[in-house]
Amino acid sequence: KTNEDFYADILKNKDFNAWSKEYARGFAKTGKSIYYSHASMSHSWDDWDYAAKVTLANSQKGTAGYIYRFLHDVSE
């Protein structure tokens, strides 16, 4: 779930390129961590299920962040 802090953090950095780089890097680090902890070939189906749920939620949050940032920037 997202909250007000999630959206407020999106607008802190006025430089879109710098923000985008750090924003994507955060999700990439989470994805890499999930892979090693729950989604390699040696993990169970339950681990894979957990990894799928977390990464799907993160992809939705990531997309929401970019859409929110875009709408904010074009409305200024």
N, CA, C, O and CB atoms as a CASP TS submission, in Angstrom:
PFRMAT TS
TARGET T0000
AUTHOR 0000-0000-0000
METHOD Language model
MODEL 1
PARENT N/A
ATOM      1  N   LYS     1       0.835  -1.191   0.000  1.00  0.00           N
ATOM      2  CA  LYS     1       0.000   0.000   0.000  1.00  0.00           C
ATOM      3  C   LYS     1       0.872   1.244   0.000  1.00  0.00           C
ATOM      4  O   LYS     1       1.983   1.249   0.531  1.00  0.00           O
ATOM      5  CB  LYS     1      -0.946   0.004   1.210  1.00  0.00           C
ATOM      6  N   THR     2       0.356   2.267  -0.592  1.00  0.00           N
ATOM      7  CA  THR     2       1.052   3.548  -0.564  1.00  0.00           C
ATOM      8  C   THR     2       0.403   4.439   0.486  1.00  0.00           C
ATOM      9  O   THR     2      -0.731   4.210   0.906  1.00  0.00           O
ATOM     10  CB  THR     2       1.029   4.230  -1.962  1.00  0.00           C
ATOM     11  N   ASN     3       1.141   5.453   0.897  1.00  0.00           N
ATOM     12  CA  ASN     3       0.612   6.408   1.859  1.00  0.00           C
ATOM     13  C   ASN     3       1.096   7.804   1.475  1.00  0.00           C
ATOM     14  O   ASN     3       1.771   7.977   0.461  1.00  0.00           O
ATOM     15  CB  ASN     3       1.048   6.043   3.313  1.00  0.00           C
ATOM     16  N   GLU     4       0.753   8.773   2.272  1.00  0.00           N
ATOM     17  CA  GLU     4       1.122  10.158   1.966  1.00  0.00           C
ATOM     18  C   GLU     4       2.637  10.337   1.909  1.00  0.00           C
ATOM     19  O   GLU     4       3.138  11.103   1.087  1.00  0.00           O
ATOM     20  CB  GLU     4       0.527  11.106   3.008  1.00  0.00           C
ATOM     21  N   ASP     5       3.368   9.637   2.775  1.00  0.00           N
ATOM     22  CA  ASP     5       4.827   9.747   2.768  1.00  0.00           C
ATOM     23  C   ASP     5       5.409   9.247   1.450  1.00  0.00           C
ATOM     24  O   ASP     5       6.366   9.819   0.929  1.00  0.00           O
ATOM     25  CB  ASP     5       5.428   8.961   3.939  1.00  0.00           C
ATOM     26  N   PHE     6       4.825   8.177   0.915  1.00  0.00           N
ATOM     27  CA  PHE     6       5.285   7.631  -0.363  1.00  0.00           C
ATOM     28  C   PHE     6       5.202   8.698  -1.444  1.00  0.00           C
ATOM     29  O   PHE     6       6.158   8.891  -2.194  1.00  0.00           O
ATOM     30  CB  PHE     6       4.453   6.392  -0.764  1.00  0.00           C
ATOM     31  N   TYR     7       4.086   9.384  -1.534  1.00  0.00           N
ATOM     32  CA  TYR     7       3.908  10.408  -2.563  1.00  0.00           C
ATOM     33  C   TYR     7       4.711  11.673  -2.265  1.00  0.00           C
ATOM     34  O   TYR     7       5.188  12.331  -3.189  1.00  0.00           O
ATOM     35  CB  TYR     7       2.435  10.757  -2.697  1.00  0.00           C
ATOM     36  N   ALA     8       4.863  12.015  -1.002  1.00  0.00           N
ATOM     37  CA  ALA     8       5.654  13.195  -0.650  1.00  0.00           C
ATOM     38  C   ALA     8       7.121  12.988  -1.026  1.00  0.00           C
ATOM     39  O   ALA     8       7.775  13.922  -1.491  1.00  0.00           O
ATOM     40  CB  ALA     8       5.526  13.502   0.858  1.00  0.00           C
ATOM     41  N   ASP     9       7.639  11.786  -0.831  1.00  0.00           N
ATOM     42  CA  ASP     9       9.030  11.493  -1.182  1.00  0.00           C
ATOM     43  C   ASP     9       9.273  11.613  -2.683  1.00  0.00           C
ATOM     44  O   ASP     9      10.378  11.949  -3.108  1.00  0.00           O
ATOM     45  CB  ASP     9       9.407  10.095  -0.710  1.00  0.00           C
ATOM     46  N   ILE    10       8.261  11.346  -3.474  1.00  0.00           N
ATOM     47  CA  ILE    10       8.395  11.415  -4.929  1.00  0.00           C
ATOM     48  C   ILE    10       8.676  12.843  -5.385  1.00  0.00           C
ATOM     49  O   ILE    10       9.337  13.055  -6.402  1.00  0.00           O
ATOM     50  CB  ILE    10       7.127  10.884  -5.609  1.00  0.00           C
ATOM     51  N   LEU    11       8.182  13.810  -4.643  1.00  0.00           N
ATOM     52  CA  LEU    11       8.306  15.206  -5.068  1.00  0.00           C
ATOM     53  C   LEU    11       9.475  15.945  -4.423  1.00  0.00           C
ATOM     54  O   LEU    11       9.674  17.126  -4.706  1.00  0.00           O
ATOM     55  CB  LEU    11       7.037  15.936  -4.761  1.00  0.00           C
ATOM     56  N   LYS    12      10.248  15.289  -3.572  1.00  0.00           N
ATOM     57  CA  LYS    12      11.337  15.975  -2.869  1.00  0.00           C
ATOM     58  C   LYS    12      12.432  16.467  -3.806  1.00  0.00           C
ATOM     59  O   LYS    12      12.942  17.573  -3.630  1.00  0.00           O
ATOM     60  CB  LYS    12      11.938  15.056  -1.838  1.00  0.00           C
ATOM     61  N   ASN    13      12.796  15.670  -4.789  1.00  0.00           N
ATOM     62  CA  ASN    13      13.876  16.034  -5.702  1.00  0.00           C
ATOM     63  C   ASN    13      13.287  16.638  -6.975  1.00  0.00           C
ATOM     64  O   ASN    13      12.541  15.974  -7.695  1.00  0.00           O
ATOM     65  CB  ASN    13      14.756  14.800  -6.036  1.00  0.00           C
ATOM     66  N   LYS    14      13.622  17.886  -7.248  1.00  0.00           N
ATOM     67  CA  LYS    14      13.063  18.579  -8.421  1.00  0.00           C
ATOM     68  C   LYS    14      13.704  18.118  -9.730  1.00  0.00           C
ATOM     69  O   LYS    14      13.101  18.265 -10.793  1.00  0.00           O
ATOM     70  CB  LYS    14      13.243  20.086  -8.272  1.00  0.00           C
ATOM     71  N   ASP    15      14.909  17.568  -9.669  1.00  0.00           N
ATOM     72  CA  ASP    15      15.599  17.084 -10.867  1.00  0.00           C
ATOM     73  C   ASP    15      15.060  15.702 -11.227  1.00  0.00           C
ATOM     74  O   ASP    15      15.344  14.721 -10.539  1.00  0.00           O
ATOM     75  CB  ASP    15      17.147  17.035 -10.645  1.00  0.00           C
ATOM     76  N   PHE    16      14.280  15.628 -12.308  1.00  0.00           N
ATOM     77  CA  PHE    16      13.633  14.369 -12.680  1.00  0.00           C
ATOM     78  C   PHE    16      14.633  13.252 -12.933  1.00  0.00           C
ATOM     79  O   PHE    16      14.419  12.123 -12.491  1.00  0.00           O
ATOM     80  CB  PHE    16      12.781  14.571 -13.910  1.00  0.00           C
ATOM     81  N   ASN    17      15.713  13.545 -13.633  1.00  0.00           N
ATOM     82  CA  ASN    17      16.685  12.500 -13.954  1.00  0.00           C
ATOM     83  C   ASN    17      17.318  11.910 -12.700  1.00  0.00           C
ATOM     84  O   ASN    17      17.449  10.692 -12.582  1.00  0.00           O
ATOM     85  CB  ASN    17      17.769  13.053 -14.866  1.00  0.00           C
ATOM     86  N   ALA    18      17.705  12.761 -11.774  1.00  0.00           N
ATOM     87  CA  ALA    18      18.300  12.276 -10.526  1.00  0.00           C
ATOM     88  C   ALA    18      17.269  11.491  -9.717  1.00  0.00           C
ATOM     89  O   ALA    18      17.573  10.432  -9.168  1.00  0.00           O
ATOM     90  CB  ALA    18      18.854  13.455  -9.690  1.00  0.00           C
ATOM     91  N   TRP    19      16.060  12.015  -9.650  1.00  0.00           N
ATOM     92  CA  TRP    19      15.003  11.312  -8.919  1.00  0.00           C
ATOM     93  C   TRP    19      14.733   9.951  -9.534  1.00  0.00           C
ATOM     94  O   TRP    19      14.650   8.951  -8.821  1.00  0.00           O
ATOM     95  CB  TRP    19      13.717  12.142  -8.900  1.00  0.00           C
ATOM     96  N   SER    20      14.595   9.907 -10.846  1.00  0.00           N
ATOM     97  CA  SER    20      14.273   8.658 -11.531  1.00  0.00           C
ATOM     98  C   SER    20      15.349   7.602 -11.301  1.00  0.00           C
ATOM     99  O   SER    20      15.046   6.429 -11.082  1.00  0.00           O
ATOM    100  CB  SER    20      14.097   8.905 -13.025  1.00  0.00           C
ATOM    101  N   LYS    21      16.594   8.027 -11.352  1.00  0.00           N
ATOM    102  CA  LYS    21      17.716   7.100 -11.141  1.00  0.00           C
ATOM    103  C   LYS    21      17.658   6.487  -9.743  1.00  0.00           C
ATOM    104  O   LYS    21      17.773   5.271  -9.592  1.00  0.00           O
ATOM    105  CB  LYS    21      19.064   7.827 -11.344  1.00  0.00           C
ATOM    106  N   GLU    22      17.483   7.317  -8.736  1.00  0.00           N
ATOM    107  CA  GLU    22      17.433   6.817  -7.359  1.00  0.00           C
ATOM    108  C   GLU    22      16.164   6.010  -7.091  1.00  0.00           C
ATOM    109  O   GLU    22      16.196   5.014  -6.368  1.00  0.00           O
ATOM    110  CB  GLU    22      17.521   7.980  -6.375  1.00  0.00           C
ATOM    111  N   TYR    23      15.066   6.437  -7.668  1.00  0.00           N
ATOM    112  CA  TYR    23      13.789   5.744  -7.488  1.00  0.00           C
ATOM    113  C   TYR    23      13.874   4.329  -8.058  1.00  0.00           C
ATOM    114  O   TYR    23      13.485   3.361  -7.405  1.00  0.00           O
ATOM    115  CB  TYR    23      12.639   6.532  -8.166  1.00  0.00           C
ATOM    116  N   ALA    24      14.382   4.224  -9.266  1.00  0.00           N
ATOM    117  CA  ALA    24      14.522   2.908  -9.901  1.00  0.00           C
ATOM    118  C   ALA    24      15.554   2.054  -9.174  1.00  0.00           C
ATOM    119  O   ALA    24      15.373   0.844  -9.033  1.00  0.00           O
ATOM    120  CB  ALA    24      14.916   3.064 -11.376  1.00  0.00           C
ATOM    121  N   ARG    25      16.633   2.677  -8.716  1.00  0.00           N
ATOM    122  CA  ARG    25      17.673   1.940  -7.994  1.00  0.00           C
ATOM    123  C   ARG    25      17.110   1.303  -6.723  1.00  0.00           C
ATOM    124  O   ARG    25      17.482   0.182  -6.376  1.00  0.00           O
ATOM    125  CB  ARG    25      18.845   2.872  -7.643  1.00  0.00           C
ATOM    126  N   GLY    26      16.228   2.000  -6.039  1.00  0.00           N
ATOM    127  CA  GLY    26      15.620   1.446  -4.826  1.00  0.00           C
ATOM    128  C   GLY    26      14.838   0.175  -5.110  1.00  0.00           C
ATOM    129  O   GLY    26      14.949  -0.806  -4.375  1.00  0.00           O
ATOM    130  N   PHE    27      14.052   0.192  -6.168  1.00  0.00           N
ATOM    131  CA  PHE    27      13.283  -1.005  -6.526  1.00  0.00           C
ATOM    132  C   PHE    27      14.190  -2.113  -7.052  1.00  0.00           C
ATOM    133  O   PHE    27      13.916  -3.293  -6.834  1.00  0.00           O
ATOM    134  CB  PHE    27      12.220  -0.662  -7.573  1.00  0.00           C
ATOM    135  N   ALA    28      15.262  -1.745  -7.741  1.00  0.00           N
ATOM    136  CA  ALA    28      16.205  -2.751  -8.244  1.00  0.00           C
ATOM    137  C   ALA    28      16.902  -3.466  -7.090  1.00  0.00           C
ATOM    138  O   ALA    28      17.083  -4.683  -7.131  1.00  0.00           O
ATOM    139  CB  ALA    28      17.249  -2.097  -9.170  1.00  0.00           C
ATOM    140  N   LYS    29      17.289  -2.719  -6.071  1.00  0.00           N
ATOM    141  CA  LYS    29      17.932  -3.339  -4.905  1.00  0.00           C
ATOM    142  C   LYS    29      16.976  -4.291  -4.199  1.00  0.00           C
ATOM    143  O   LYS    29      17.375  -5.375  -3.773  1.00  0.00           O
ATOM    144  CB  LYS    29      18.423  -2.263  -3.922  1.00  0.00           C
ATOM    145  N   THR    30      15.728  -3.891  -4.076  1.00  0.00           N
ATOM    146  CA  THR    30      14.733  -4.764  -3.457  1.00  0.00           C
ATOM    147  C   THR    30      14.542  -6.024  -4.287  1.00  0.00           C
ATOM    148  O   THR    30      14.471  -7.125  -3.741  1.00  0.00           O
ATOM    149  CB  THR    30      13.394  -4.029  -3.292  1.00  0.00           C
ATOM    150  N   GLY    31      14.458  -5.869  -5.595  1.00  0.00           N
ATOM    151  CA  GLY    31      14.291  -7.016  -6.480  1.00  0.00           C
ATOM    152  C   GLY    31      15.453  -7.984  -6.395  1.00  0.00           C
ATOM    153  O   GLY    31      15.258  -9.199  -6.371  1.00  0.00           O
ATOM    154  N   LYS    32      16.655  -7.451  -6.349  1.00  0.00           N
ATOM    155  CA  LYS    32      17.846  -8.304  -6.238  1.00  0.00           C
ATOM    156  C   LYS    32      17.842  -9.051  -4.911  1.00  0.00           C
ATOM    157  O   LYS    32      18.171 -10.236  -4.856  1.00  0.00           O
ATOM    158  CB  LYS    32      19.136  -7.465  -6.373  1.00  0.00           C
ATOM    159  N   SER    33      17.475  -8.366  -3.862  1.00  0.00           N
ATOM    160  CA  SER    33      17.403  -8.995  -2.545  1.00  0.00           C
ATOM    161  C   SER    33      16.365 -10.114  -2.521  1.00  0.00           C
ATOM    162  O   SER    33      16.618 -11.190  -1.981  1.00  0.00           O
ATOM    163  CB  SER    33      17.074  -7.951  -1.477  1.00  0.00           C
ATOM    164  N   ILE    34      15.211  -9.858  -3.103  1.00  0.00           N
ATOM    165  CA  ILE    34      14.150 -10.872  -3.162  1.00  0.00           C
ATOM    166  C   ILE    34      14.608 -12.083  -3.965  1.00  0.00           C
ATOM    167  O   ILE    34      14.316 -13.220  -3.597  1.00  0.00           O
ATOM    168  CB  ILE    34      12.866 -10.282  -3.782  1.00  0.00           C
ATOM    169  N   TYR    35      15.322 -11.843  -5.054  1.00  0.00           N
ATOM    170  CA  TYR    35      15.805 -12.962  -5.867  1.00  0.00           C
ATOM    171  C   TYR    35      16.688 -13.886  -5.035  1.00  0.00           C
ATOM    172  O   TYR    35      16.475 -15.098  -5.010  1.00  0.00           O
ATOM    173  CB  TYR    35      16.582 -12.445  -7.095  1.00  0.00           C
ATOM    174  N   TYR    36      17.674 -13.314  -4.358  1.00  0.00           N
ATOM    175  CA  TYR    36      18.602 -14.150  -3.602  1.00  0.00           C
ATOM    176  C   TYR    36      17.953 -14.801  -2.386  1.00  0.00           C
ATOM    177  O   TYR    36      18.356 -15.890  -1.978  1.00  0.00           O
ATOM    178  CB  TYR    36      19.785 -13.330  -3.162  1.00  0.00           C
ATOM    179  N   SER    37      16.960 -14.148  -1.809  1.00  0.00           N
ATOM    180  CA  SER    37      16.357 -14.702  -0.594  1.00  0.00           C
ATOM    181  C   SER    37      15.158 -15.608  -0.852  1.00  0.00           C
ATOM    182  O   SER    37      14.813 -16.424   0.003  1.00  0.00           O
ATOM    183  CB  SER    37      15.940 -13.588   0.304  1.00  0.00           C
ATOM    184  N   HIS    38      14.508 -15.479  -2.029  1.00  0.00           N
ATOM    185  CA  HIS    38      13.268 -16.232  -2.236  1.00  0.00           C
ATOM    186  C   HIS    38      13.039 -16.786  -3.643  1.00  0.00           C
ATOM    187  O   HIS    38      12.094 -17.552  -3.833  1.00  0.00           O
ATOM    188  CB  HIS    38      12.137 -15.372  -1.891  1.00  0.00           C
ATOM    189  N   ALA    39      13.850 -16.438  -4.625  1.00  0.00           N
ATOM    190  CA  ALA    39      13.460 -16.800  -5.991  1.00  0.00           C
ATOM    191  C   ALA    39      14.551 -17.456  -6.836  1.00  0.00           C
ATOM    192  O   ALA    39      14.458 -17.459  -8.063  1.00  0.00           O
ATOM    193  CB  ALA    39      12.992 -15.590  -6.690  1.00  0.00           C
ATOM    194  N   SER    40      15.560 -17.999  -6.211  1.00  0.00           N
ATOM    195  CA  SER    40      16.535 -18.737  -7.019  1.00  0.00           C
ATOM    196  C   SER    40      16.026 -20.165  -7.218  1.00  0.00           C
ATOM    197  O   SER    40      15.020 -20.558  -6.627  1.00  0.00           O
ATOM    198  CB  SER    40      17.951 -18.737  -6.340  1.00  0.00           C
ATOM    199  N   MET    41      16.708 -20.920  -8.033  1.00  0.00           N
ATOM    200  CA  MET    41      16.242 -22.270  -8.374  1.00  0.00           C
ATOM    201  C   MET    41      16.185 -23.204  -7.162  1.00  0.00           C
ATOM    202  O   MET    41      15.480 -24.213  -7.197  1.00  0.00           O
ATOM    203  CB  MET    41      17.146 -22.872  -9.431  1.00  0.00           C
ATOM    204  N   SER    42      16.905 -22.886  -6.111  1.00  0.00           N
ATOM    205  CA  SER    42      16.928 -23.762  -4.934  1.00  0.00           C
ATOM    206  C   SER    42      15.813 -23.463  -3.932  1.00  0.00           C
ATOM    207  O   SER    42      15.711 -24.142  -2.910  1.00  0.00           O
ATOM    208  CB  SER    42      18.260 -23.643  -4.242  1.00  0.00           C
ATOM    209  N   HIS    43      14.987 -22.472  -4.201  1.00  0.00           N
ATOM    210  CA  HIS    43      13.927 -22.114  -3.259  1.00  0.00           C
ATOM    211  C   HIS    43      12.630 -22.873  -3.539  1.00  0.00           C
ATOM    212  O   HIS    43      12.410 -23.401  -4.628  1.00  0.00           O
ATOM    213  CB  HIS    43      13.668 -20.616  -3.311  1.00  0.00           C
ATOM    214  N   SER    44      11.788 -22.903  -2.515  1.00  0.00           N
ATOM    215  CA  SER    44      10.520 -23.641  -2.592  1.00  0.00           C
ATOM    216  C   SER    44       9.466 -22.842  -3.360  1.00  0.00           C
ATOM    217  O   SER    44       9.645 -21.662  -3.664  1.00  0.00           O
ATOM    218  CB  SER    44      10.003 -23.972  -1.177  1.00  0.00           C
ATOM    219  N   TRP    45       8.369 -23.524  -3.659  1.00  0.00           N
ATOM    220  CA  TRP    45       7.251 -22.859  -4.330  1.00  0.00           C
ATOM    221  C   TRP    45       6.679 -21.741  -3.467  1.00  0.00           C
ATOM    222  O   TRP    45       6.268 -20.702  -3.982  1.00  0.00           O
ATOM    223  CB  TRP    45       6.153 -23.872  -4.672  1.00  0.00           C
ATOM    224  N   ASP    46       6.654 -21.957  -2.148  1.00  0.00           N
ATOM    225  CA  ASP    46       6.151 -20.905  -1.251  1.00  0.00           C
ATOM    226  C   ASP    46       7.039 -19.665  -1.318  1.00  0.00           C
ATOM    227  O   ASP    46       6.547 -18.536  -1.306  1.00  0.00           O
ATOM    228  CB  ASP    46       6.074 -21.423   0.202  1.00  0.00           C
ATOM    229  N   ASP    47       8.354 -19.888  -1.388  1.00  0.00           N
ATOM    230  CA  ASP    47       9.269 -18.754  -1.525  1.00  0.00           C
ATOM    231  C   ASP    47       9.027 -18.014  -2.837  1.00  0.00           C
ATOM    232  O   ASP    47       9.008 -16.784  -2.872  1.00  0.00           O
ATOM    233  CB  ASP    47      10.726 -19.229  -1.449  1.00  0.00           C
ATOM    234  N   TRP    48       8.844 -18.769  -3.904  1.00  0.00           N
ATOM    235  CA  TRP    48       8.580 -18.159  -5.205  1.00  0.00           C
ATOM    236  C   TRP    48       7.257 -17.386  -5.186  1.00  0.00           C
ATOM    237  O   TRP    48       7.150 -16.312  -5.777  1.00  0.00           O
ATOM    238  CB  TRP    48       8.551 -19.237  -6.306  1.00  0.00           C
ATOM    239  N   ASP    49       6.265 -17.936  -4.511  1.00  0.00           N
ATOM    240  CA  ASP    49       4.973 -17.255  -4.408  1.00  0.00           C
ATOM    241  C   ASP    49       5.135 -15.926  -3.674  1.00  0.00           C
ATOM    242  O   ASP    49       4.590 -14.905  -4.095  1.00  0.00           O
ATOM    243  CB  ASP    49       3.940 -18.148  -3.681  1.00  0.00           C
ATOM    244  N   TYR    50       5.889 -15.947  -2.575  1.00  0.00           N
ATOM    245  CA  TYR    50       6.159 -14.728  -1.822  1.00  0.00           C
ATOM    246  C   TYR    50       6.883 -13.709  -2.705  1.00  0.00           C
ATOM    247  O   TYR    50       6.518 -12.533  -2.733  1.00  0.00           O
ATOM    248  CB  TYR    50       6.995 -15.042  -0.564  1.00  0.00           C
ATOM    249  N   ALA    51       7.905 -14.164  -3.420  1.00  0.00           N
ATOM    250  CA  ALA    51       8.677 -13.272  -4.286  1.00  0.00           C
ATOM    251  C   ALA    51       7.788 -12.648  -5.357  1.00  0.00           C
ATOM    252  O   ALA    51       7.915 -11.462  -5.660  1.00  0.00           O
ATOM    253  CB  ALA    51       9.839 -14.034  -4.943  1.00  0.00           C
ATOM    254  N   ALA    52       6.899 -13.436  -5.922  1.00  0.00           N
ATOM    255  CA  ALA    52       5.996 -12.918  -6.956  1.00  0.00           C
ATOM    256  C   ALA    52       5.072 -11.846  -6.387  1.00  0.00           C
ATOM    257  O   ALA    52       4.847 -10.817  -7.024  1.00  0.00           O
ATOM    258  CB  ALA    52       5.165 -14.058  -7.566  1.00  0.00           C
ATOM    259  N   LYS    53       4.539 -12.082  -5.195  1.00  0.00           N
ATOM    260  CA  LYS    53       3.638 -11.099  -4.582  1.00  0.00           C
ATOM    261  C   LYS    53       4.359  -9.790  -4.281  1.00  0.00           C
ATOM    262  O   LYS    53       3.834  -8.709  -4.547  1.00  0.00           O
ATOM    263  CB  LYS    53       3.032 -11.663  -3.295  1.00  0.00           C
ATOM    264  N   VAL    54       5.558  -9.895  -3.728  1.00  0.00           N
ATOM    265  CA  VAL    54       6.314  -8.695  -3.372  1.00  0.00           C
ATOM    266  C   VAL    54       6.731  -7.921  -4.617  1.00  0.00           C
ATOM    267  O   VAL    54       6.589  -6.700  -4.668  1.00  0.00           O
ATOM    268  CB  VAL    54       7.550  -9.066  -2.545  1.00  0.00           C
ATOM    269  N   THR    55       7.241  -8.624  -5.612  1.00  0.00           N
ATOM    270  CA  THR    55       7.705  -7.917  -6.808  1.00  0.00           C
ATOM    271  C   THR    55       6.550  -7.322  -7.608  1.00  0.00           C
ATOM    272  O   THR    55       6.700  -6.258  -8.208  1.00  0.00           O
ATOM    273  CB  THR    55       8.508  -8.859  -7.691  1.00  0.00           C
ATOM    274  N   LEU    56       5.412  -7.988  -7.623  1.00  0.00           N
ATOM    275  CA  LEU    56       4.250  -7.411  -8.305  1.00  0.00           C
ATOM    276  C   LEU    56       3.798  -6.135  -7.596  1.00  0.00           C
ATOM    277  O   LEU    56       3.497  -5.134  -8.245  1.00  0.00           O
ATOM    278  CB  LEU    56       3.090  -8.432  -8.363  1.00  0.00           C
ATOM    279  N   ALA    57       3.753  -6.175  -6.276  1.00  0.00           N
ATOM    280  CA  ALA    57       3.379  -4.977  -5.517  1.00  0.00           C
ATOM    281  C   ALA    57       4.380  -3.851  -5.768  1.00  0.00           C
ATOM    282  O   ALA    57       3.990  -2.695  -5.927  1.00  0.00           O
ATOM    283  CB  ALA    57       3.297  -5.294  -4.006  1.00  0.00           C
ATOM    284  N   ASN    58       5.667  -4.189  -5.802  1.00  0.00           N
ATOM    285  CA  ASN    58       6.682  -3.164  -6.054  1.00  0.00           C
ATOM    286  C   ASN    58       6.577  -2.585  -7.462  1.00  0.00           C
ATOM    287  O   ASN    58       6.792  -1.389  -7.658  1.00  0.00           O
ATOM    288  CB  ASN    58       8.071  -3.743  -5.841  1.00  0.00           C
ATOM    289  N   SER    59       6.252  -3.416  -8.432  1.00  0.00           N
ATOM    290  CA  SER    59       6.109  -2.886  -9.793  1.00  0.00           C
ATOM    291  C   SER    59       4.906  -1.946  -9.876  1.00  0.00           C
ATOM    292  O   SER    59       4.942  -0.951 -10.599  1.00  0.00           O
ATOM    293  CB  SER    59       5.958  -4.042 -10.815  1.00  0.00           C
ATOM    294  N   GLN    60       3.854  -2.258  -9.143  1.00  0.00           N
ATOM    295  CA  GLN    60       2.688  -1.374  -9.116  1.00  0.00           C
ATOM    296  C   GLN    60       3.018  -0.056  -8.424  1.00  0.00           C
ATOM    297  O   GLN    60       2.607   1.010  -8.882  1.00  0.00           O
ATOM    298  CB  GLN    60       1.511  -2.060  -8.409  1.00  0.00           C
ATOM    299  N   LYS    61       3.761  -0.130  -7.320  1.00  0.00           N
ATOM    300  CA  LYS    61       4.171   1.092  -6.624  1.00  0.00           C
ATOM    301  C   LYS    61       5.097   1.927  -7.500  1.00  0.00           C
ATOM    302  O   LYS    61       4.972   3.151  -7.561  1.00  0.00           O
ATOM    303  CB  LYS    61       4.867   0.749  -5.295  1.00  0.00           C
ATOM    304  N   GLY    62       6.019   1.262  -8.172  1.00  0.00           N
ATOM    305  CA  GLY    62       6.941   1.978  -9.047  1.00  0.00           C
ATOM    306  C   GLY    62       6.215   2.700 -10.162  1.00  0.00           C
ATOM    307  O   GLY    62       6.503   3.861 -10.452  1.00  0.00           O
ATOM    308  N   THR    63       5.282   2.019 -10.780  1.00  0.00           N
ATOM    309  CA  THR    63       4.494   2.632 -11.851  1.00  0.00           C
ATOM    310  C   THR    63       3.659   3.787 -11.312  1.00  0.00           C
ATOM    311  O   THR    63       3.564   4.838 -11.946  1.00  0.00           O
ATOM    312  CB  THR    63       3.584   1.586 -12.519  1.00  0.00           C
ATOM    313  N   ALA    64       3.060   3.593 -10.154  1.00  0.00           N
ATOM    314  CA  ALA    64       2.260   4.662  -9.538  1.00  0.00           C
ATOM    315  C   ALA    64       3.120   5.890  -9.273  1.00  0.00           C
ATOM    316  O   ALA    64       2.671   7.020  -9.465  1.00  0.00           O
ATOM    317  CB  ALA    64       1.616   4.173  -8.224  1.00  0.00           C
ATOM    318  N   GLY    65       4.347   5.672  -8.834  1.00  0.00           N
ATOM    319  CA  GLY    65       5.248   6.789  -8.573  1.00  0.00           C
ATOM    320  C   GLY    65       5.565   7.587  -9.821  1.00  0.00           C
ATOM    321  O   GLY    65       5.547   8.818  -9.800  1.00  0.00           O
ATOM    322  N   TYR    66       5.855   6.885 -10.910  1.00  0.00           N
ATOM    323  CA  TYR    66       6.153   7.586 -12.166  1.00  0.00           C
ATOM    324  C   TYR    66       4.932   8.334 -12.697  1.00  0.00           C
ATOM    325  O   TYR    66       5.056   9.457 -13.188  1.00  0.00           O
ATOM    326  CB  TYR    66       6.652   6.592 -13.221  1.00  0.00           C
ATOM    327  N   ILE    67       3.773   7.727 -12.602  1.00  0.00           N
ATOM    328  CA  ILE    67       2.552   8.400 -13.064  1.00  0.00           C
ATOM    329  C   ILE    67       2.272   9.634 -12.209  1.00  0.00           C
ATOM    330  O   ILE    67       1.945  10.698 -12.734  1.00  0.00           O
ATOM    331  CB  ILE    67       1.343   7.432 -13.022  1.00  0.00           C
ATOM    332  N   TYR    68       2.400   9.486 -10.896  1.00  0.00           N
ATOM    333  CA  TYR    68       2.170  10.617  -9.996  1.00  0.00           C
ATOM    334  C   TYR    68       3.143  11.750 -10.308  1.00  0.00           C
ATOM    335  O   TYR    68       2.751  12.914 -10.394  1.00  0.00           O
ATOM    336  CB  TYR    68       2.313  10.177  -8.522  1.00  0.00           C
ATOM    337  N   ARG    69       4.410  11.396 -10.475  1.00  0.00           N
ATOM    338  CA  ARG    69       5.425  12.416 -10.765  1.00  0.00           C
ATOM    339  C   ARG    69       5.129  13.104 -12.102  1.00  0.00           C
ATOM    340  O   ARG    69       5.220  14.327 -12.206  1.00  0.00           O
ATOM    341  CB  ARG    69       6.839  11.783 -10.790  1.00  0.00           C
ATOM    342  N   PHE    70       4.779  12.327 -13.108  1.00  0.00           N
ATOM    343  CA  PHE    70       4.458  12.897 -14.419  1.00  0.00           C
ATOM    344  C   PHE    70       3.283  13.864 -14.318  1.00  0.00           C
ATOM    345  O   PHE    70       3.354  14.990 -14.810  1.00  0.00           O
ATOM    346  CB  PHE    70       4.140  11.781 -15.428  1.00  0.00           C
ATOM    347  N   LEU    71       2.210  13.423 -13.683  1.00  0.00           N
ATOM    348  CA  LEU    71       1.029  14.285 -13.566  1.00  0.00           C
ATOM    349  C   LEU    71       1.340  15.552 -12.780  1.00  0.00           C
ATOM    350  O   LEU    71       0.844  16.628 -13.115  1.00  0.00           O
ATOM    351  CB  LEU    71      -0.117  13.527 -12.895  1.00  0.00           C
ATOM    352  N   HIS    72       2.149  15.432 -11.748  1.00  0.00           N
ATOM    353  CA  HIS    72       2.531  16.606 -10.971  1.00  0.00           C
ATOM    354  C   HIS    72       3.356  17.569 -11.819  1.00  0.00           C
ATOM    355  O   HIS    72       3.111  18.776 -11.808  1.00  0.00           O
ATOM    356  CB  HIS    72       3.318  16.189  -9.721  1.00  0.00           C
ATOM    357  N   ASP    73       4.331  17.039 -12.554  1.00  0.00           N
ATOM    358  CA  ASP    73       5.209  17.897 -13.356  1.00  0.00           C
ATOM    359  C   ASP    73       4.462  18.602 -14.487  1.00  0.00           C
ATOM    360  O   ASP    73       4.727  19.773 -14.759  1.00  0.00           O
ATOM    361  CB  ASP    73       6.347  17.075 -13.934  1.00  0.00           C
ATOM    362  N   VAL    74       3.547  17.919 -15.140  1.00  0.00           N
ATOM    363  CA  VAL    74       2.836  18.557 -16.259  1.00  0.00           C
ATOM    364  C   VAL    74       1.748  19.516 -15.782  1.00  0.00           C
ATOM    365  O   VAL    74       1.281  20.352 -16.556  1.00  0.00           O
ATOM    366  CB  VAL    74       2.219  17.494 -17.159  1.00  0.00           C
ATOM    367  N   SER    75       1.344  19.405 -14.536  1.00  0.00           N
ATOM    368  CA  SER    75       0.303  20.298 -14.032  1.00  0.00           C
ATOM    369  C   SER    75       0.877  21.591 -13.454  1.00  0.00           C
ATOM    370  O   SER    75       0.123  22.498 -13.104  1.00  0.00           O
ATOM    371  CB  SER    75      -0.520  19.587 -12.973  1.00  0.00           C
ATOM    372  N   GLU    76       2.185  21.683 -13.353  1.00  0.00           N
ATOM    373  CA  GLU    76       2.796  22.905 -12.807  1.00  0.00           C
ATOM    374  C   GLU    76       2.800  24.023 -13.808  1.00  0.00           C
ATOM    375  O   GLU    76       3.276  25.118 -13.509  1.00  0.00           O
ATOM    376  CB  GLU    76       4.210  22.637 -12.350  1.00  0.00           C
TER
END
